[in-house]
């Protein structure tokens, strides 16, 4: 009787605990869901703010305002006759009249465009060919970074107002086509690439994961449970990130938000799959779902926490970056990982045990074994495909890992051909936008507009002439002049501002090369070179230098974490070497794909760094899952038999997890930015290589070949000797 009462009390406490957990997560989901929808209002997407204060272009940007009362961002509205015929006098007069009253163009929030113009007046400028012309418009750059009452960025709404106003003019005057382009429109279109994409990206990722989980589990309820866990984890992460970004503790960009969503959905699903796999294994050994869940949590908490700690440590290495957007990605992503673990270890078990003693019904229509049925998970594993694969690798261990390494190294040879020197603004956006389409026409009929955003050079007053002469001698520079007013050159703190016009527009890669040449020309003259093109150049160079700093630090930190987890020095070094080889092969494959198959113009300098962090930090998960189980089995049966059992038992779950994570990162391809598409392809490809090659062939072959010595210097803890072990058998 007392035992029965004790069991009732224990079950009652367990039920109360699950109810409390569910209520807490419901509250997190309700509040966090609202915060998730407001994340775009705390984003900062101005590239100039990503650079450190020590960057040369940043130093110049802070001083430029002292030489002028305002800073403008140029926009050009191009008009052409539809059939190439000359503009009529009526059209010229009408377009000029509308240009002069453009300040009265209505904005979506009830204000007028004039509130955001640097100069309230414009005029129609006919082209020499007689069939085209333009409106030059100067926006007030200082106001464009703000948001209106509806949460829209003013830069985007001003461009929308200009385009609507120009379309009206075309409708009234007939036989005209128009496009709004120039630096201001390009940046707006770049920002618009993310408009409404957050929800769409999340839906694509969720649908992909749902389909994969149905195929994996042959169940309808279980995928819903996993996805609910992931969505609640994302809500919790979004809640914390929102308030941190609002308080300006972290910098949140549109790309960081997109990566956070994908990371949380993918990582939470991975952790859930690991727990569910062990839970299903324990259900075959325990009649009670509650006992099975306790043992599953006891067996998986260490690899889950170790994985999360390793991933977090790797991500925090991004704090060494000099780019603020990259630096902030580290803590933002770690917040996401923390909620992944919390949701997987608390919410998932509570949801799986909701049906109580009928909890096996969660797997319906798939059947789950039990001790009474004799249909245990152990039996299905011993006779499964992964068991046969593990035995094959064991019989051919050295040939497998050597041949696999040779193939991966062949792809590594293509890494030097990966072009990560930066992109022009037009190349950054995938698909032709109105601003991009109008640029070609603009520069063809008004080539002088290419220099609308000059290179700004701060120079000492007494050395200004020498600097001007040096700058004028640089190829690609059309002119260089000291900024003046009615009284002559403007001098501030002993410095003058020189504006250099380049042949290439500021958004083009050629302009960045010209900036580099200008800096070489004025080296030693105490001059500082800035401007839009210089900002882009500094961003690319900073991204390249970040790779040199972050990669070694990440390898060191992850290596130390693995040594603590695996209680070995040799095994972590082998694991790291295998993952670095996998990363190199992935980048080599990407170089082949990007350069020769897709014909893309290149990559942003941050792509290799982001790819490295996610591939090394995330794909190491699967090796952790494999090696922790291998070590667990090696303590009982020896390393060679342990790695066979480890591959057999974890093969299904790791493969499923790898496919899910690859699919979620592939969802980033819905964002029409080349940076995100390339990152999605590289990470998805790398995860698949790690899942099907490194974890299936390379590491098992190495570990089986080396044997107990892989756990050096603590190999004596493993069962000895191993020479008598038969790779054909998995069981004891």
N, C-alpha and C positions, 0 to 999 in steps of 0.2 A: 504493500500500500504506500509506504513512504517513498519507494522508488518511483511508483507511478505518479505520486504527487510531485516528486522532484522533477520528473520528466515534463509534467504539465507546466510547472513553474518555469522551467528552462525554455519550453516552447513559447510560453506567453511572453517572456522577456525578449526572445528572439523576434517574435511578431511585432512587439512594441518598437524594438530597435529598427526593424525594417520600415515600419510606418513613419517613424521619425526621419529616417534617411530619405524616404520618398517625399515627405513634406518639405524638407530642406531643399531638395533638388527642384521641386516644383516652384518654390519661391525663387531660387536662383534662375530657373528658366524664365519665369514671368518678368523679373526685373532685368535680367541679362539680355533677354530677347529684345526689349525696348532699347537697351544700350547698344546692342549690335546694330540696330537700324540707324542709330545716330553716329556711328563711328565716322562716317564720311564728313560730318560737320567739324571734326577735330583733326582732319588730315592736313598735312602740309606737303605740297607737291612742288614747291619752288626749288629748283635744282641749286640755285645760288646759296640757299640756306643749308644745304647738305655739307658744304665744305667747312673745314676748320677755320678758325679766325686767323691762323697763321698763313693761310693760302694767299698767294700774291694777288689773285683776282679779288679775294675778299677784302684785303687791305685797300685796294683801289676803290671797290664799290662803296666802302664806308666813307671815302673822302670825296667822291664825285659830286655829291649833293652840295658840297661847299662852293662849287664853281658854277652852280646854276640854281635858279629858284625852283625848277621843276625837272622831273625826269619823265621822258615820254617813251611809249612803246608804239612803234609804227605799225599801222594797218593800211593795206591798199585794197580798194575795191576796183576791180578791173571790169571794163565794159567792152564788148565786141559786138559788131553786127553779126547776125546769125549766118548771113550768106557772104560775108566778106566785103560787102559794098560799103562805100564811104558813109560816114555819119552825116545825117541831114542837119541843117541849121537848127531845125526845131528840136532835134535830139540833143545837140550841143547846148543850146540855151536851157532846155529843160533839165538836163543833167547838172548844169552849172547852178541853176536855181535851187535844185534839191541839195546839192553839196553845201551851199551857203546856209541852208536851214537844217542841216543834219543834227545840230545840237538839240533840236526839238523832237527828235525821234523818240518814240515812247519805249520805256523799258517794261519788263514783265512785272516789276514790283511797284509800278505806278510813278516812278521817277522818270527823268528824261536823260538821254545819252549825254547831254551837255554837262551833267553833274560829274561825269567821269572822263571828260576830255581835257587834255593838256592845253589844247588850243580850240576854242569854240567854233572857229571858222575853217572851212575847207573850200576847195574850188575844183572844177572839172578840168583836168589836164589832158588835152587831146594828144594822141600819138602822131608821129610823123607820117605813118602810113594812112592816116585819115579815116581808118575803119575801127579804131579803138581809142580808149582813153581810160583815165582812172581818177579816183578820189583819194588823195593822200590824207590819212586821218591819224592824229596823234593822241593816243590814250594816256591818261595819267597813271603811270606805272605804280605809284605809291598806293592808289586806291584799289587796284585790281586784285590784290591778294585777299581782300576782305570777302565776307559772305553777306548776301542780302537777307531779308527777313525770312525767306523760305528755305534758307540753307544753301542756296546756289552760290557758287563762286562768281564774283562780279566779272571777272575776266571772261567767263563763258557767256554770261548774260549780255554783256556789251557786244560781243561778236554776234550773238543771236539777233540783237536789236539792229545792228548794222546790216546784217544779211536780210532781215525782213524789210528794212527801209529800202535797200537796194532792189529787192525783188519787186517792191511796189513801183519803183521808178521804171523798171523794165516793162512791167505790165502796162503802165500808162503810155510809154513812148514807143513800144512795139519794135519788132525785129532786132532785139538786143538780148545778149546773154551776159551774165555777170558771175563773178566769183570773188569772194572776200578772202584775201591771202595776206602774206607778209608775216613778220615775226610774231605779232600779237595773235593772229589767227592760227598760226601753227601751234603755238603753245596752248591755245584754247582747245584746238582739236585733239591735242595730246591728252589734255585733261578729260575731254569728253569721251575718250576711249574707255574710261572707267565708269561712265555714267550708267547706273542701273545694272552694272556687271556683277555686283556683290551677290545679289539674290540669285541671278542667273548662274553664276559660278557655283554657288552652294547647291542649287538644284541639280546641276549637271553632275557634280561630285556625288551627291546623295543617290541619284538614280543609278549611276555606274556601280557604286558600292552595293546597292540593293540587288541589282541584277547578279553581280558576282556572288554575293552571299547566298542567294537563292540556289544558284548552281552548286555552290560548295556544300551547303547544308541540306539541300532538298527539303527545305522547310520554309513556311511563309511567316511564321510568328518570330522565329529567332532573328532573322535579318532586321525586323522592325525593332526588336529589343536592342540590338547592337547600334542601330542608327539613332534611336532615341538617346542612348547613352552618349553617343558622339555629339549630337546636337545640344544636349544639356551641358556637356563639357565646353563646347564652343560658346554657349551663352554665358557661362561663368567666366571664361577667359575674356570675352568681349566686354563684360561688365567692368572687370578690373582695368583692362587696357583703356577703355573709354575715359575713366576718371583720371588715370595716370597721364593720358594724352591731353586731357582738358586742363590739368594742372601743369602741363608742359614738363612733366618729369621724363616722359619719353616722346620721341618724335614719331608720329604715325603717318606713313605715306600710303598711297593707294596700293602700291605693290606689296608693302608690308602687310596690309590688311588682307589682301588676296592670299598671300603665302600663309598667314595665320590660319585662315579658314581651312585651307587644304591640309596644312600640317595637323591641325587638331582632329579633323575628320579621319585622316589616314592613321595617325598614331593611336587614337582612341580605339579605332577598329582593330588595329594590330594587337593591342593589349587585350582587348575583349576576346579576340580569336585564341590567344594563348591561354587565357583563363578558361574559356569554354572547352577547349581541347582537353585540358587537364581535368575539368569537371566531368566531361563525358567519359574520360578514362576511369575516374573514380566512381561514376555511377555504375560501371560494370563490376566494381568490387564492393560497393556499399548499397544496401537496399534503400537506406534513407537518403533523400536528396540533400537534406541538411548536413548530414555527416559527410557526404560526397563534396559538398561545397566547402566545408571547413578544411578538408584535406586538400582540395584544389587550391584554395587561397594560401594555405600553408606552404604548398609546393611552388606556387608561382609568384608570391610576393617578392621574393628575392630577385629573380631575373627581371621582373617588371620594374622594380625600384632601381635595380642596377642599370637597366637599360635607360630609364628616364634620367638617372643621374649622369650617365655617360653622355647621352644626347645633350642634356642641359649644359654639362661642362664644355662640350664642343661648341655649342651655340654661344656660350658666354665668352668664348675666345674672340667673337666678333667685336667685343668691347675694345679690342686693340686697334680696330679700324679708325682711320682718320675721317671717314665719311659718316656724318651723323645718321643718315638713313640706314647705313649698314650697322653702325654701333647700336642703334635702337632696336634693330631686328633681333639681336641677341636676347635681351630681357623680355621683349614682347613674345618671342617664340617660347622662351622658358616658361612664361606664365601659361601659355597654351599647353605645354607638356605637363605642368603641374596639375592642371585641371583634367588632362587626359587620364593621369594616374588615379586621381581622386574619384573620377566618375567610374573608371573600370573596376576599381577595388571596392567601391561602396554601392553605387547605383546599379551596376550590372548584376551583382549577386542578389540585390533586393528585388529586381525585376524578374530574374530567373526563378526565384523562389516564391513568387506571388501565388502560383497555384498550390502551394503547400506540398503535401505528400504526392500530389499528382504533377509535380514539377517536370516530370519527363515529357509531359504533353507539349511543353514548349518546343520540343524538337519535331513535333508532328508535321508532316506524315512520315518523316524518317523514324526508324526504330532505334531505340537506345537500349543497350544490353543491361542486364542486372545479374547479381549472383545466382538468383533462383532460376533464371532462364539458361544460365551457362554460356550465353552469348556475350562474352566479355570483349572489351576494347583490345585487350592484350592479344587475343586470338586473331582479331582482324588485322592488327598491326603486324604480327609475325608472318602472316601470309600475304601481306599487301605489296603493292608495287615498290614502295620506298624500302621495304625490307630487302627485296630482290636487288634493287639498285645499290643499297649499302653493301650487300654481299659481293656484288660485282666489283665495286671500288676496292673492297678489302682484298679480293683475290689479285687485283691488278694495281695496287696502290701506287707504286712508284711510276709506272707507265702513265697512269691517269693524271697524277699531279704534274709530272714533267711535261706531258703533251699539252695539258691545259695551260700551263704557264707559257709555253712556247707560242700558242695561239694568241693569248692575251698580249704577250710582248710584241707580237707582230702588229697589233693594232696600236700599241703604245708608240710605235715608230712614227705614226702620223700626228702625234700631239704637236710637234713644232709647226705644223701647217695650220693649226687652229688660229684664226685671225680674231684677236680681241683688242683691236686698236680704237674702237669706238665707232659710232654711227652718226650720220647726219640726222637732224630732226625728222626730215621727210622719210628716211629709211627706218626710223624707229617705229613708226605706225605702219601696220600691215594693212594693205588695201589703200586705195587712193581716196584721200579726203578732199574736200573743196579747196582748202588752203594749199595742199600739195599740188592739185591739178592747176590752180591758178598761178603758181610760182613760175612755171615754164613760160607762160604767156607774159607775165609781168617782167621777167628778166630779159625776155626777147625784145619787147617793145619799149621798155624803160630800164636799160641796163644800169643806169645810175642808182636805182633803188637797191641794188645789191649791197651798197655801202650804207644802208639806212641805220645800221647799228655799228658805229665805228669802234675801233680798238682804242681804249682809254689808257693814256700813259701819264703817270705822275713823274715829273722830272724837276730837279733843282732849278730855281730861277736863273742862276748864273751859268747853267750848263744846258739851257733849253735849246739853243741853236745847234749845238753839237748833237743832241738827241734827235732833233728834227731831221738833221742831215743824215744821221745813221739810219733812221726809220725810213726815210724816203729812198734809201739805197737798197732796201729789202725787196726782193722779187715778190710780187703779189700786192704791194702797197701802191695805191694810186696817188694818194696825197697825205700829208701830215701837217697840221697847223696847230698853233697854240691858241687856246680858247681866250677870247677877248670880249671886252664890253666897250662902251663909249670912251672909257678912259684909257684903253689899251689892254695889255695882257692882264688876266686875273691872277693874282698871287695870293696864296693862302699858306701861311707858315713857311714861307720861303720856297714854296713849290708852285709849279704851273701845271695845267692839264693840257695835254696834247691829244688831239683827236686824229686818228689815222684811219683813212678809208681804204678798205681792202677790195681787191677785184672780186673775191669770192664772198658770198653772203655769210653772215655770222653763223648761220645754222648749218653750214657746210663743213665737211672735214678739211677742205682746203684752207678755210679760214683759220682753223686750229693750227695747221702746219705753218701758216704765215705768222701767227702769234708766237709760235716757238722760234721762228727765225728772227722775229723782232726782239725777243728776249735775248737771243744770242748776240744780236747787233748792239744792244744797249748794255750788255754785261759790263760791269765796272763803272757805269756812269751814274750810279745811285738812282736809277729809274725803275719804276714798277709798272708792269703791264697788266691791264685788266680789261673788262668788257665782257659781253655775252660769249664770244668765241673763246676768250681766255678762261671763263668759268667752265665751259665744257672741256677744255683742254686740261685744266687742273683736276676736274672730276675724273677724267680718264686716267691721268697719271696717278692720282691718289688711289684709285681702284687697283691699279697695277702694283703699287707699293704695298697696299694692304695684303695682297696675296702672299708676298714675301714674308710678312710678319705673322699673319694669322695661321697659315698652313703649319709651320713648325710647332707653334704653340698648341694648336689643336691636336697634332699627333702626340706631343708630349703628354698633354692632359689626358687624352683618351687612353694612351698607353698605360699611364699610372692607374687610372680607374680600372682598367682591365686586369692589371696585376693584382689589385686588391680583390676584385671579384673572383678571378680564376685561381688565386693563390699560387701563382706561377710567374716566372719571368719569360720563359721560352714561348709558351702558348700565346700570350698577348703580343709578343713581337711577330710571331708568325701570322696572327690574325690581322695585325696592322699592315704587315707587308702584303698580305693577300688583298686587303681592301684598297691599299694604294695602287696595287697592280690593276685591280678592277676599275678604279677611278681613271687611271691612265688609259686603259683600253676603251673605256666609255668616251673619253674626250677625243681619242683617236678616231673612233667610229663617228662621233659627232662632226669632226673636221671633214671626214669623207662625205658625210651626208649633207652638211651645210654648204661646203664648197663646190662639190662636184655633182650632187644630185639635185639639190634645191636651188643652188646658185645664189645664195644670199650674200649681201655685200660685206658681211663681217659680223662682229658681235661687240656688245658693250664690254668694257674691261672688267666689270663686276661679275660677268657670267661665270668664269672659271672659279672665282671665290665662292659664290653662292652654291654652285654645283658641288664643289669640294665639301663644303660644310654639310650640306644635306646628304650627300652620298656617304661620306665617312661617318657622320654622326648618326644618320638614320639606318643605313644598311648594316651598320655594326650591330644593330638590334638582333638581326637574324643569326649572326654568329654567336652573340651572347646567348640566345635561346638554345642554340645547338650545343655550344660548349659547356654551358651550365648543366644541361641534361647529360652530356657525355661525361662530365666530371662526377655527377651523381652516380651514374652507372659504373664508372671506372673504379670508384671506391669499393664497389661490390664485386665487380667481375674483371677488372683490369681495363686498360685504356683501349686496346684493340677491340675487345668485345664491346666496350662501352661506347665507342664511336659508332659502331654498327647499330647498336640499340638506339643511340641518340638520333642518328639520321632517320631510322625507321619510325621512331615515335614522333619526332618533330617535323618530319618531311611534309606531311599534309598541311599542318597548321602554318608552317613557315612559307610554304608555297602560296597558300591562300592569302596570307598576310602580305607577301610580296606583290602578288597580283593586285590586291586591293590598294596598296600604297602607290604602286605604279599608276593605276587607273585614276586615283585621286589627283596625283600630280599632273597627269595628262590632261585633266580638266582645266588646268591653267591655260591651255591653248585656246580657250574661248575668249581670252582677253586679247584684243587685236594689237598687241605690242610685241615687237620682235624679241625683246629681252625676255618676256614671260613665256613666249612660245618656245624659244630655245632652251630656257631653263626647264620647262616642262618636259621637253623631249630628252634632254640629257639626264635628268633625275629619273624619269620613268625607265629609260633604257638602262641606266646604271643599276637600278634596283632589280630589274629583270636579270641582268648579268650576274649580280650578286646572288640572287635567289636560285637560279638554275645552273650556274656554273661554279661560282666560288664556294657557296655553301653546300652544293650537291657533290661536286667533284674535287675541287682543289683542296679545300681544308680537310675533308674526310680522308682523302688520299694521303696528305701530309701527316696528319695525326696518326693514322694507322701505320704508316711507314716508320715513323719515329717511335711510336709506342709510349711507354711510361715516361721516357725522357722528356716528353713534351711538357711535363709538369715540373721540370727542374726549377729550383733546387729542392722541391718537396715531393719528388717522384716516389720516394719510399713509402708514402702513405697509400699508394695504390696497390691493388692485389698483385702479387708476384707468384711465379713467373708468368710471362705471357706467351712464351714459345709454343706451349701446348694448345693454345686457343685455336679453335676451328672457325674461320670466317663464315662458314656455311650456316652456322647456328647463331640465332639471336638470343634465344632464351638462355637461362642459366644451365 
